Amino acid sequence: MVSLALDPGFGSAIGRGVGAIALYAVVGLILMVFGFYAIDWTTPGKLSLLVRGGCPNAVIVTAAGMFSMALIVVVAIYSSAGKLDEGLLSSLIYGLVGIIVQVGAVRLLEWITRLDIGGLIEDKNFAPASVVVASAHVALGLVVAVAIS
């Protein structure tokens, strides 16, 4: 006969795991919101309005920026080893620093390439240069994410 018995600490381990997931989700959400506003604040034009208005280049650049921010946040969380409180704090710190560095690097790259980002993202027609800006967001997000690990 097979009996099904759980270890005495199983329930508390599940509870701690669920709690950790919830806390990391909150930290991740905070970092993603901060990342969005960092992109919005440092990009000419009001991205949220341009995205809602259906400007294709604004959508492409914003989506790439958010994806790159998510990469940074995920790697920051994944790299946080140790106790839950230390992991949450290191995720928050690495995530914030990563977002700041990534946004600064993309702005520098845009300046070097002399792209008119404001005009580009406000254009109602697709502009291939938006793919270059989007690629820069993703590439630099990957670089920052790997640097965190």
N, C-alpha and C positions, 0 to 999 in steps of 0.2 A: 504494500500500500504506500502511495506517495502522499506525503503531507506537505502542505503549503504553509510555510512559516517565514515570516519576515524577521530580519534582525531587529532587536529592540530599538536601535537608533535610526531605523529606516525613515520613519515619519519626520524626525527632526532634520535629517539630512535632506530630505525632499523640501521641507520648509525653508531651510537655509538656501538651497539651490534656487527655489522659486523667488525668494527674496532678493538674491543676488541678480537674477535675471531682471527683475523689476527695477532694481537700483541702477544697473548698467543701462537699461533701456532709458531711464530718466536722464542719465548723464549723456548718453548718445543723442537723445532728443535735444537737450540743451545745446550740445555742440553743433548739431545739424542746424538748429535755428540760428545760432551765432554765426555759423559758416554761411548760411544764406544771406544774412544781413551784412556780413563782411564783404561778400561778393557784390551785394546791392549798393552798399555805401561807397565802394571803391570803383564802381563802374558808372560811367556817365549815364544819365537817364534813370528812371525809376523802373527797375527790372520787374517788380511784381505787376505793375500796371501794364508794361509792355508784354509780359507773358500772358496776362489775362486778355489783352487786346489781340493776341494771336500773331504778334510779330515773330516770324519764323527764326530769325537770327538771335533774338533775345531768348527764345525758347531753347535753341541749341546751346547757346553759351551758358545759360542758367542750368540746364540739365547736366551739362558736362561739369560745371562747377560743383553742383550738388553731388554728383557721382564721385568726384575727386575728394570732396569733403567726407563723404561716407567711407571711402577707402582709408583716409587718415584716421577717422574715428574708430573703424573696425580694427585696424592694426594697433592703435593705441590701447584699445580694450584687450585685444588678444595678447599684447606684449606685457600687460600688467600682471605680474606674478606676485604671489605672497598673499597676505591677508586681504580680506574684502575691502577694508577701509583704505589700505595702501593701494590696492588695485584701482579703486574708484578715484582716489586722488591723483594717482599717476596717469590714469586715463584722461582725467580732466585737464591736467597740466600739459601732457603731450599733445592732446587733441587741440587745445587752445594755441599752443606754440606752433603746431603743425599747420593750423588754419591760417594763422598770421603769416607764417613764412610762405605758404603756398600762394596766398593772395598777393603778397608783395612780389613774389617771383613772376607771377602771371602779369601783373601790372608792368614790371620791368621789361618783360618780353614784348608786351604790346607796345611799349615806348620805343624799344629798339627797332621793332618792325615798322614803326610809324603808321600803325593802323588807326583809323578814326573810329574808335570803338563806339562812341556815342552815335555817330551817323550809321554805323553798321547795325547796331542792335535796334535802332528805331526804324530801319528800312522795312517796308511792308513786303518786299520781295526777298526771296532767298539770295544770300550773297555767299559765294564759296569761301570767302575769307572767314566767315563765322566758324567754319569747320577747323580752320587753322587755330583760331582762338580756343575753340572747344578742345582740340587736341592738346594744346598747351596746358589747359586746365587739367586734363586727365594725366598727361605725362608728368607734370610737376606734382600732382597729387600722388602718383605712384612713387616718385623719387622721395617725397617727404614721408610717405608711409613706410618705405623700406628703411629710411634713415631712423625712424622711430624704433623699428624692430632691431 
